[in-house]
Amino acid sequence: MPTNKPPFTFHMEEEYLQKMKYIAKQETRSLGNLMTHLCKLHIIQYEEKHGAIILPE
């Protein structure tokens, strides 16, 4: 299924990657879905503390 989501690549320690894969499997998620979920949670927490992030149009 095609997606309009832009790809994003980053580097992380091998240990973190393996642990993230483990967590994703335990939660029946793909690794990409888990990373997206964690990003959303962090954004929510950040905005609760610092206010809404207004993006330029």
Distance bins in CASP14 RR format, pairs under 12 A and 6 or more apart:
PFRMAT RR
TARGET T0000
AUTHOR 0000-0000-0000
RMODE 2
METHOD distances of the structure
MODEL  1
3 32 0 0 0 0 0 1 0 0 0 0 0
3 33 0 0 0 0 0 1 0 0 0 0 0
3 36 0 0 0 0 0 1 0 0 0 0 0
5 32 0 0 0 0 1 0 0 0 0 0 0
5 33 0 0 0 0 0 1 0 0 0 0 0
5 35 0 0 0 0 0 1 0 0 0 0 0
5 36 0 0 0 0 1 0 0 0 0 0 0
5 39 0 0 0 0 0 1 0 0 0 0 0
7 32 0 0 0 0 0 1 0 0 0 0 0
8 32 0 0 0 0 1 0 0 0 0 0 0
8 35 0 0 0 0 1 0 0 0 0 0 0
8 36 0 0 0 0 1 0 0 0 0 0 0
8 39 0 0 0 0 1 0 0 0 0 0 0
9 32 0 0 0 0 0 1 0 0 0 0 0
9 35 0 0 0 0 0 1 0 0 0 0 0
10 16 0 0 0 0 0 1 0 0 0 0 0
10 17 0 0 0 0 0 1 0 0 0 0 0
10 20 0 0 0 0 0 1 0 0 0 0 0
10 32 0 0 0 0 0 1 0 0 0 0 0
10 35 0 0 0 0 1 0 0 0 0 0 0
10 39 0 0 0 0 0 1 0 0 0 0 0
11 17 0 0 0 0 1 0 0 0 0 0 0
12 18 0 0 0 0 0 1 0 0 0 0 0
12 19 0 0 0 0 1 0 0 0 0 0 0
12 20 1 0 0 1 0 0 0 0 0 0 0
12 21 0 0 0 0 0 1 0 0 0 0 0
12 31 0 0 0 0 0 1 0 0 0 0 0
12 35 0 0 0 0 1 0 0 0 0 0 0
13 19 0 0 0 0 1 0 0 0 0 0 0
13 20 0 0 0 0 0 1 0 0 0 0 0
14 20 0 0 0 0 0 1 0 0 0 0 0
14 21 0 0 0 0 0 1 0 0 0 0 0
15 21 0 0 0 0 0 1 0 0 0 0 0
15 22 0 0 0 0 0 1 0 0 0 0 0
16 22 0 0 0 0 0 1 0 0 0 0 0
16 23 0 0 0 0 0 1 0 0 0 0 0
16 31 0 0 0 0 0 1 0 0 0 0 0
16 35 0 0 0 0 0 1 0 0 0 0 0
16 38 0 0 0 0 0 1 0 0 0 0 0
17 23 0 0 0 0 0 1 0 0 0 0 0
17 24 0 0 0 0 0 1 0 0 0 0 0
17 31 0 0 0 0 1 0 0 0 0 0 0
17 32 0 0 0 0 0 1 0 0 0 0 0
17 34 0 0 0 0 0 1 0 0 0 0 0
17 35 0 0 0 0 0 1 0 0 0 0 0
18 24 0 0 0 0 0 1 0 0 0 0 0
18 25 0 0 0 0 0 1 0 0 0 0 0
18 31 0 0 0 0 0 1 0 0 0 0 0
19 25 0 0 0 0 0 1 0 0 0 0 0
19 26 0 0 0 0 0 1 0 0 0 0 0
19 31 0 0 0 0 0 1 0 0 0 0 0
19 34 0 0 0 0 0 1 0 0 0 0 0
20 26 0 0 0 0 0 1 0 0 0 0 0
20 27 0 0 0 0 0 1 0 0 0 0 0
20 29 0 0 0 0 0 1 0 0 0 0 0
20 30 0 0 0 0 0 1 0 0 0 0 0
20 31 1 0 0 1 0 0 0 0 0 0 0
20 32 0 0 0 0 1 0 0 0 0 0 0
20 33 0 0 0 0 0 1 0 0 0 0 0
20 34 1 0 0 1 0 0 0 0 0 0 0
20 35 1 0 0 1 0 0 0 0 0 0 0
20 37 0 0 0 0 0 1 0 0 0 0 0
20 38 0 0 0 0 1 0 0 0 0 0 0
21 27 0 0 0 0 0 1 0 0 0 0 0
21 29 0 0 0 0 0 1 0 0 0 0 0
21 30 0 0 0 0 1 0 0 0 0 0 0
21 31 1 0 1 0 0 0 0 0 0 0 0
21 32 0 0 0 0 0 1 0 0 0 0 0
21 34 0 0 0 0 1 0 0 0 0 0 0
21 35 0 0 0 0 0 1 0 0 0 0 0
22 29 0 0 0 0 0 1 0 0 0 0 0
22 31 0 0 0 0 0 1 0 0 0 0 0
22 34 0 0 0 0 0 1 0 0 0 0 0
23 29 0 0 0 0 1 0 0 0 0 0 0
23 30 0 0 0 0 0 1 0 0 0 0 0
23 31 0 0 0 0 1 0 0 0 0 0 0
23 32 0 0 0 0 0 1 0 0 0 0 0
23 33 0 0 0 0 0 1 0 0 0 0 0
23 34 1 0 0 1 0 0 0 0 0 0 0
23 35 0 0 0 0 0 1 0 0 0 0 0
23 37 0 0 0 0 0 1 0 0 0 0 0
23 38 0 0 0 0 1 0 0 0 0 0 0
24 30 1 0 0 1 0 0 0 0 0 0 0
24 31 1 0 1 0 0 0 0 0 0 0 0
24 32 1 0 0 1 0 0 0 0 0 0 0
24 33 1 0 0 1 0 0 0 0 0 0 0
24 34 1 0 1 0 0 0 0 0 0 0 0
24 35 0 0 0 0 1 0 0 0 0 0 0
24 36 0 0 0 0 0 1 0 0 0 0 0
24 37 0 0 0 0 1 0 0 0 0 0 0
24 38 0 0 0 0 0 1 0 0 0 0 0
25 31 0 0 0 0 1 0 0 0 0 0 0
25 33 0 0 0 0 0 1 0 0 0 0 0
25 34 0 0 0 0 1 0 0 0 0 0 0
26 34 0 0 0 0 1 0 0 0 0 0 0
27 33 0 0 0 0 1 0 0 0 0 0 0
27 34 1 0 0 1 0 0 0 0 0 0 0
27 35 0 0 0 0 0 1 0 0 0 0 0
27 37 0 0 0 0 1 0 0 0 0 0 0
27 38 0 0 0 0 0 1 0 0 0 0 0
28 34 0 0 0 0 0 1 0 0 0 0 0
29 35 0 0 0 0 1 0 0 0 0 0 0
29 36 0 0 0 0 1 0 0 0 0 0 0
29 37 1 0 0 1 0 0 0 0 0 0 0
29 38 0 0 0 0 0 1 0 0 0 0 0
30 36 0 0 0 0 1 0 0 0 0 0 0
30 37 0 0 0 0 0 1 0 0 0 0 0
31 37 0 0 0 0 0 1 0 0 0 0 0
31 38 0 0 0 0 0 1 0 0 0 0 0
32 38 0 0 0 0 1 0 0 0 0 0 0
32 39 0 0 0 0 1 0 0 0 0 0 0
33 39 0 0 0 0 0 1 0 0 0 0 0
33 40 0 0 0 0 0 1 0 0 0 0 0
34 40 0 0 0 0 0 1 0 0 0 0 0
34 41 0 0 0 0 0 1 0 0 0 0 0
35 41 0 0 0 0 0 1 0 0 0 0 0
35 42 0 0 0 0 0 1 0 0 0 0 0
36 42 0 0 0 0 0 1 0 0 0 0 0
36 43 0 0 0 0 0 1 0 0 0 0 0
37 43 0 0 0 0 0 1 0 0 0 0 0
37 44 0 0 0 0 0 1 0 0 0 0 0
38 44 0 0 0 0 0 1 0 0 0 0 0
38 45 0 0 0 0 0 1 0 0 0 0 0
39 45 0 0 0 0 0 1 0 0 0 0 0
39 46 0 0 0 0 0 1 0 0 0 0 0
40 46 0 0 0 0 0 1 0 0 0 0 0
40 47 0 0 0 0 0 1 0 0 0 0 0
41 47 0 0 0 0 0 1 0 0 0 0 0
41 48 0 0 0 0 0 1 0 0 0 0 0
42 48 0 0 0 0 0 1 0 0 0 0 0
42 49 0 0 0 0 0 1 0 0 0 0 0
42 50 0 0 0 0 0 1 0 0 0 0 0
42 53 0 0 0 0 0 1 0 0 0 0 0
43 49 0 0 0 0 0 1 0 0 0 0 0
43 50 0 0 0 0 0 1 0 0 0 0 0
43 51 0 0 0 0 0 1 0 0 0 0 0
43 52 0 0 0 0 0 1 0 0 0 0 0
43 53 1 0 0 1 0 0 0 0 0 0 0
43 55 0 0 0 0 0 1 0 0 0 0 0
44 50 0 0 0 0 0 1 0 0 0 0 0
44 51 0 0 0 0 0 1 0 0 0 0 0
44 52 0 0 0 0 0 1 0 0 0 0 0
44 53 0 0 0 0 0 1 0 0 0 0 0
45 51 0 0 0 0 0 1 0 0 0 0 0
46 52 0 0 0 0 1 0 0 0 0 0 0
46 53 1 0 0 1 0 0 0 0 0 0 0
47 53 1 0 0 1 0 0 0 0 0 0 0
47 54 0 0 0 0 0 1 0 0 0 0 0
47 55 0 0 0 0 0 1 0 0 0 0 0
END
